[in-house]
Amino acid sequence: MSRRWIQNPNRCADEYLDGIEDFIEFARRHNPGATRIRCPCRRCNNTLWETIENVGFHLVRNGMIETYSIWNLHGEQLDNASSSNATRVDNIEPIVDPNEQVMDIINDAFPFASTNIN
């Protein structure tokens, strides 16, 4: 199925509205029983969970994220060709205490300040 509709600036065009229907059908098929899914509209940016009906409204009102052409957050599997281009992460940064990060920033900005914060 073509996903050209995602780049269509006319969100009232039949192509765009048909694409939204295809996406909603895809999301329902790959998330059976789900009442909420991630919303891929430009405003929610796949970070907020909405009812499937609201996702459809958001996509008409706000448009879909133009780069979201592989719907992996909605159940689409990456094929070998796509995943072979993915960057492998070998080195993962350890979790750092946010307070330590703040103190590092302060020490960088004011190297001669006292580090005693009592």
Accessible surface in RSA format (square Angstrom, percent):
REM  Atomic radii and reference values for relative SASA: ProtOr
REM  Chains: A
REM  Algorithm: Lee & Richards
REM  Probe-radius: 1.40
REM  Slices: 20
REM RES _ NUM      All-atoms   Total-Side   Main-Chain    Non-polar    All polar
REM                ABS   REL    ABS   REL    ABS   REL    ABS   REL    ABS   REL
RES MET A   1   132.41  68.6  52.41  34.7  80.00 190.5  67.31  57.2  65.11  86.3
RES SER A   2    79.52  67.2  52.39  69.9  27.13  62.5  55.94 119.1  23.58  33.0
RES ARG A   3    43.83  18.4  33.92  17.3   9.91  23.6  18.95  25.9  24.88  15.1
RES ARG A   4   177.93  74.7 168.21  85.7   9.72  23.1  72.41  99.0 105.52  63.9
RES TRP A   5     7.33   2.9   6.51   3.1   0.83   1.9   6.22   3.3   1.11   1.8
RES ILE A   6     2.04   1.2   0.81   0.6   1.23   3.0   0.81   0.6   1.23   3.3
RES GLN A   7    97.58  54.6  83.36  60.9  14.22  33.9  49.52 105.4  48.06  36.4
RES ASN A   8    29.10  20.1  21.25  20.5   7.85  18.9   9.68  23.3  19.42  18.8
RES PRO A   9   120.40  87.8  95.77  87.3  24.64  89.6 101.94  84.2  18.46 114.7
RES ASN A  10    81.10  55.9  74.15  71.7   6.95  16.7  28.14  67.7  52.96  51.2
RES ARG A  11    68.69  28.8  64.51  32.9   4.18  10.0  10.76  14.7  57.94  35.1
RES CYS A  12   102.27  77.4  86.45  96.4  15.81  37.2  27.11  68.7  75.16  81.0
RES ALA A  13    23.51  21.6  15.70  24.2   7.81  17.8  23.51  33.1   0.00   0.0
RES ASP A  14   112.18  78.6 105.70 105.2   6.48  15.3  29.68  69.9  82.49  82.3
RES GLU A  15    67.68  38.9  56.05  42.4  11.63  27.7  44.54  86.2  23.14  18.9
RES TYR A  16     1.56   0.7   1.56   0.9   0.00   0.0   1.56   1.2   0.00   0.0
RES LEU A  17    64.36  35.8  62.84  45.0   1.52   3.8  62.96  44.2   1.40   3.8
RES ASP A  18    80.12  56.1  79.13  78.8   0.99   2.3  24.13  56.8  55.99  55.8
RES GLY A  19     2.50   3.1   0.00   N/A   2.50   3.1   1.92   5.3   0.58   1.3
RES ILE A  20    10.92   6.2  10.92   8.1   0.00   0.0  10.92   7.9   0.00   0.0
RES GLU A  21   117.20  67.3 111.39  84.3   5.81  13.8  40.56  78.4  76.64  62.6
RES ASP A  22    59.67  41.8  56.71  56.4   2.96   7.0   4.78  11.3  54.89  54.7
RES PHE A  23     0.00   0.0   0.00   0.0   0.00   0.0   0.00   0.0   0.00   0.0
RES ILE A  24    20.99  11.9  20.99  15.6   0.00   0.0  20.99  15.1   0.00   0.0
RES GLU A  25   104.57  60.0 100.08  75.7   4.50  10.7  36.02  69.7  68.55  56.0
RES PHE A  26    13.71   6.9  13.08   8.1   0.63   1.6  13.08   7.9   0.63   1.8
RES ALA A  27     0.00   0.0   0.00   0.0   0.00   0.0   0.00   0.0   0.00   0.0
RES ARG A  28   114.13  47.9 106.20  54.1   7.93  18.9  46.10  63.0  68.03  41.2
RES ARG A  29   133.26  55.9 107.37  54.7  25.88  61.6  77.38 105.8  55.87  33.9
RES HIS A  30    74.99  41.0  51.63  35.9  23.36  59.8  29.58  30.5  45.41  52.8
RES ASN A  31    40.74  28.1  33.41  32.3   7.34  17.7   7.91  19.0  32.83  31.7
RES PRO A  32   113.92  83.0  87.35  79.6  26.57  96.6  91.78  75.8  22.14 137.6
RES GLY A  33    81.35 100.3   0.00   N/A  81.35 100.3  45.36 124.5  35.98  80.6
RES ALA A  34    39.82  36.6  17.60  27.2  22.22  50.6  27.77  39.1  12.05  31.9
RES THR A  35   108.89  77.4  96.26  97.6  12.63  30.1  76.69 103.0  32.20  48.7
RES ARG A  36   123.43  51.8 115.34  58.8   8.09  19.3  33.47  45.7  89.95  54.5
RES ILE A  37     4.71   2.7   4.33   3.2   0.38   0.9   4.71   3.4   0.00   0.0
RES ARG A  38    71.74  30.1  70.61  36.0   1.13   2.7   0.59   0.8  71.15  43.1
RES CYS A  39     0.00   0.0   0.00   0.0   0.00   0.0   0.00   0.0   0.00   0.0
RES PRO A  40     0.00   0.0   0.00   0.0   0.00   0.0   0.00   0.0   0.00   0.0
RES CYS A  41     0.00   0.0   0.00   0.0   0.00   0.0   0.00   0.0   0.00   0.0
RES ARG A  42   112.95  47.4  90.68  46.2  22.28  53.0  44.60  61.0  68.36  41.4
RES ARG A  43   175.10  73.5 143.42  73.1  31.67  75.4  53.06  72.5 122.03  74.0
RES CYS A  44     2.48   1.9   1.24   1.4   1.24   2.9   0.52   1.3   1.96   2.1
RES ASN A  45    84.00  57.9  78.12  75.5   5.88  14.1  11.38  27.4  72.61  70.2
RES ASN A  46    12.10   8.3  10.28   9.9   1.82   4.4   6.13  14.8   5.97   5.8
RES THR A  47    90.83  64.6  72.75  73.8  18.07  43.1  62.26  83.6  28.56  43.2
RES LEU A  48    96.79  53.9  95.14  68.1   1.65   4.1  96.79  68.0   0.00   0.0
RES TRP A  49   136.71  54.9 122.64  59.4  14.07  33.0 105.93  56.5  30.78  49.9
RES GLU A  50    32.69  18.8  32.69  24.7   0.00   0.0   0.00   0.0  32.69  26.7
RES THR A  51    39.39  28.0  39.39  39.9   0.00   0.0  36.07  48.4   3.32   5.0
RES ILE A  52    10.03   5.7   9.41   7.0   0.62   1.5   9.41   6.8   0.62   1.7
RES GLU A  53   101.38  58.2  91.83  69.5   9.56  22.8  59.53 115.1  41.86  34.2
RES ASN A  54    57.90  39.9  57.90  56.0   0.00   0.0   2.13   5.1  55.77  53.9
RES VAL A  55     0.00   0.0   0.00   0.0   0.00   0.0   0.00   0.0   0.00   0.0
RES GLY A  56    12.98  16.0   0.00   N/A  12.98  16.0  12.64  34.7   0.34   0.8
RES PHE A  57   134.84  67.5 131.99  81.8   2.85   7.4 132.91  80.6   1.93   5.5
RES HIS A  58    18.97  10.4  18.97  13.2   0.00   0.0   6.00   6.2  12.97  15.1
RES LEU A  59     0.00   0.0   0.00   0.0   0.00   0.0   0.00   0.0   0.00   0.0
RES VAL A  60    59.95  39.4  56.06  50.8   3.89   9.4  56.06  48.7   3.89  10.5
RES ARG A  61   137.28  57.6 120.60  61.5  16.68  39.7  72.33  98.8  64.95  39.4
RES ASN A  62    26.78  18.5  17.70  17.1   9.08  21.9   8.04  19.3  18.74  18.1
RES GLY A  63     0.87   1.1   0.00   N/A   0.87   1.1   0.87   2.4   0.00   0.0
RES MET A  64     0.26   0.1   0.00   0.0   0.26   0.6   0.00   0.0   0.26   0.3
RES ILE A  65    29.86  17.0  28.70  21.4   1.16   2.8  29.86  21.5   0.00   0.0
RES GLU A  66    77.54  44.5  70.76  53.5   6.78  16.1  17.00  32.9  60.54  49.4
RES THR A  67   123.29  87.7  96.65  98.0  26.65  63.5  84.69 113.8  38.60  58.4
RES TYR A  68    18.93   8.8  16.00   9.1   2.93   7.6  18.93  14.2   0.00   0.0
RES SER A  69    55.16  46.6  50.74  67.7   4.43  10.2  25.38  54.0  29.78  41.7
RES ILE A  70    65.12  37.1  61.12  45.5   3.99   9.6  61.12  44.0   3.99  10.8
RES TRP A  71     0.00   0.0   0.00   0.0   0.00   0.0   0.00   0.0   0.00   0.0
RES ASN A  72    74.92  51.7  56.69  54.8  18.22  43.9   8.42  20.3  66.50  64.3
RES LEU A  73    82.00  45.7  60.03  42.9  21.96  55.2  64.03  45.0  17.97  48.4
RES HIS A  74     1.06   0.6   0.63   0.4   0.42   1.1   1.06   1.1   0.00   0.0
RES GLY A  75    26.42  32.6   0.00   N/A  26.42  32.6  19.45  53.4   6.97  15.6
RES GLU A  76    45.82  26.3  38.95  29.5   6.87  16.3  11.63  22.5  34.18  27.9
RES GLN A  77   153.21  85.7 135.78  99.2  17.44  41.5  58.93 125.4  94.29  71.5
RES LEU A  78    89.84  50.0  65.34  46.7  24.50  61.6  66.11  46.4  23.73  63.9
RES ASP A  79    84.36  59.1  73.07  72.7  11.28  26.7  45.56 107.2  38.80  38.7
RES ASN A  80   130.83  90.2 124.68 120.5   6.15  14.8  33.51  80.7  97.32  94.1
RES ALA A  81    69.38  63.8  56.77  87.6  12.61  28.7  65.53  92.3   3.85  10.2
RES SER A  82    40.22  34.0  24.53  32.7  15.69  36.1  13.35  28.4  26.87  37.6
RES SER A  83    50.99  43.1  38.97  52.0  12.02  27.7  25.99  55.3  25.00  35.0
RES SER A  84    88.21  74.5  50.32  67.2  37.89  87.3  50.31 107.1  37.90  53.1
RES ASN A  85   127.93  88.2  97.28  94.0  30.65  73.8  31.79  76.5  96.15  92.9
RES ALA A  86    66.86  61.5  40.12  61.9  26.74  60.8  50.26  70.8  16.60  44.0
RES THR A  87   124.60  88.6  96.53  97.9  28.07  66.9  69.19  92.9  55.40  83.8
RES ARG A  88   198.41  83.3 172.18  87.8  26.23  62.4  68.43  93.5 129.98  78.8
RES VAL A  89   102.85  67.7  78.53  71.1  24.32  58.6  81.77  71.1  21.07  57.2
RES ASP A  90   106.45  74.6  72.69  72.3  33.76  79.8  30.50  71.8  75.95  75.7
RES ASN A  91   135.09  93.2 115.43 111.5  19.67  47.4  35.14  84.6  99.95  96.6
RES ILE A  92   146.40  83.3 118.24  88.1  28.15  67.9 121.09  87.2  25.31  68.7
RES GLU A  93   146.93  84.4 132.13 100.0  14.79  35.2  58.50 113.2  88.42  72.2
RES PRO A  94   101.20  73.8  85.15  77.6  16.05  58.3  96.27  79.5   4.93  30.6
RES ILE A  95   179.79 102.3 146.75 109.3  33.04  79.6 152.68 109.9  27.11  73.6
RES VAL A  96    60.65  39.9  44.32  40.1  16.33  39.4  47.23  41.0  13.42  36.4
RES ASP A  97    74.46  52.2  63.20  62.9  11.26  26.6  29.08  68.4  45.38  45.3
RES PRO A  98    90.59  66.0  89.99  82.0   0.60   2.2  90.26  74.5   0.33   2.0
RES ASN A  99   107.43  74.1 105.53 102.0   1.90   4.6  24.61  59.2  82.81  80.0
RES GLU A 100    97.20  55.8  91.39  69.1   5.81  13.8  27.68  53.5  69.51  56.8
RES GLN A 101    90.09  50.4  88.36  64.6   1.72   4.1  21.57  45.9  68.51  52.0
RES VAL A 102    79.98  52.6  79.77  72.2   0.21   0.5  79.98  69.5   0.00   0.0
RES MET A 103    43.89  22.7  43.89  29.0   0.00   0.0  35.42  30.1   8.47  11.2
RES ASP A 104    72.25  50.6  70.69  70.4   1.55   3.7  21.86  51.4  50.39  50.3
RES ILE A 105   117.74  67.0 115.52  86.1   2.22   5.3 117.06  84.3   0.67   1.8
RES ILE A 106    70.94  40.4  69.99  52.1   0.94   2.3  70.94  51.1   0.00   0.0
RES ASN A 107    48.89  33.7  44.84  43.3   4.05   9.7  20.35  49.0  28.54  27.6
RES ASP A 108   119.60  83.8  92.53  92.1  27.06  64.0  31.22  73.5  88.37  88.1
RES ALA A 109    64.46  59.3  31.49  48.6  32.97  75.0  43.47  61.2  20.99  55.6
RES PHE A 110   127.57  63.8 123.80  76.7   3.77   9.8 127.12  77.1   0.45   1.3
RES PRO A 111    92.23  67.2  63.30  57.7  28.93 105.1  66.12  54.6  26.11 162.3
RES PHE A 112   198.74  99.4 164.54 101.9  34.20  89.0 170.61 103.4  28.13  80.5
RES ALA A 113    49.49  45.5  28.93  44.6  20.56  46.8  39.20  55.2  10.29  27.3
RES SER A 114    89.97  76.0  57.71  77.0  32.26  74.3  54.36 115.8  35.61  49.9
RES THR A 115    91.55  65.1  76.03  77.1  15.53  37.0  42.70  57.4  48.85  73.8
RES ASN A 116   107.59  74.2  80.67  78.0  26.92  64.8  31.62  76.1  75.97  73.4
RES ILE A 117   133.34  75.9  98.58  73.4  34.77  83.8 106.84  76.9  26.50  71.9
RES ASN A 118   175.16 120.8 107.26 103.7  67.90 163.5  50.32 121.1 124.84 120.7
END  Absolute sums over single chains surface
CHAIN  1 A     8819.8       7291.9       1528.0       4827.5       3992.3
END  Absolute sums over all chains
TOTAL          8819.8       7291.9       1528.0       4827.5       3992.3
